[in-house]
């Protein structure tokens, strides 16, 4: 979901007064003379733009050489929830502090920077030197934190997919629940999930006549995808509870009735929203509403720092917001802090080569639950298993959905040729891409895919794509030259023939081949691998209890989602992160609330 046009007008006191006295109004034209200002100078108005995470962010600025009077974000297309927090806050922070060096909003740094850069370009358009605004913002008062003590049955740390699910489920089970989220918004990495949720044996599959994609196949594909190092008990629990999890989602108003194949599987168990919208924002929205409905107390911008232990059992957490130190006594604790794909220190402990890699992760994916769990004796598994996703737009770290390939998209290299089974497991496709000249590739799709997949419309709108009405034209738009152009044309013709025959003789692809790529216009996005999912984490059992280094369940301590390890083994297949967080989030919520009830 995106906001097409948001007005986030922020006026400083001076400008508000000037507007009242003189009718000072901003306009979207470039530099225009305005009323006299407090400095005696003529205020000017200009627009400026800069690249955000999903296209240009355009601002309208009223300023003179001494002061920025107002900033209005007049056009942006950032992710709702993530980017909108920056759109709401950054203009006001700049105007208030008269500084372009204000901190970005955690989790929205690209959008924050885009707003700041757009303001700079507006100043430049007015011929105003930005130097006076390149000063450190005055501290907004380093107020002493007050202490507050709270009590509840279950405290959930992290309000991404797993935490929201656990909180909703624990509350449904009768527990009083507090959920803490360190970022200004809920959703974490889950908010960014674009594909769907894998589940087997669902009524939706039955309704579509899909009979060959049951629990056994789901377990087998997950184990094969994870190179057999997954914890089979956890995988079995996930698969066996997946259909019920889909039913539960439907019961809270989040049905997933469309069913597709996903990367790394030949079977159809990727469940998606009816309207083709991205599964992450869809579920986070519905789960948030459910959490609210169930009376869960949500604390945003509140970071848990430590697990409280009493007599060897988890008994709450310490947490901090900007103005409060919280001591939260709880009968059970659920850790749902997500992975560590934005924590380069932690990742490079296990794989030094990741130091310079682009990440698709939100800024809050720093492994806090793992650190806090380990501090109270928890064991970890598979920490070195860090997944690269093969289709990441490198400029912004935006992930191009696997669904593009599931729906028929292919990958070609700079010679215009396919180079692998485009829908093999993520690690295999990423490795194949890194072997191509320049270590990048293009993902190719057509208008049919665009018509059916909402995310592709955004890629086009946000300038990620090049497009043309012919294969030759697309090759040229991609910048291919010489033989690469004719290679590309014949790649496309061969691919369409393979789809018609139902056999990919070159690379043995056997899914996502229901329809060819013959509906003009044709599209390409240049992509390369990026850090995506940290498969390792806290060791849990099938009851979502955290296991200690002694091999015992730590009483009162539960964990779910990306903060745990074992489910995905050496490689996660697309659609399993969502299944993991819904199934184990529910198990953690039920068991934590049962434990709390004694
Ligand atoms: P999962 O899919 O496992 O739920 P997500 O990344 O979607 O993972 O969600 C994890 C959430 O936990 C994120 O919103 C993240 O900001 C939050 N989080 C991480 N560390 C902390 C912490 N120390 N305190 C509170 N929230 C945290």
Boltz pocket constraint, residues with backbone or C-beta under 6 A from the ligand:
constraints:
  - pocket:
      binder: B
      contacts: [[A, 157], [A, 158], [A, 159], [A, 160], [A, 161], [A, 162], [A, 163], [A, 180], [A, 181], [A, 182], [A, 183], [A, 185], [A, 186], [A, 187], [A, 188], [A, 189], [A, 190], [A, 191], [A, 302], [A, 303], [A, 304], [A, 305], [A, 336], [A, 337], [A, 338], [A, 339], [A, 364], [A, 365], [A, 366], [A, 368], [A, 369], [A, 560], [A, 561], [A, 562], [A, 563], [A, 577], [A, 581]]
      max_distance: 6.0
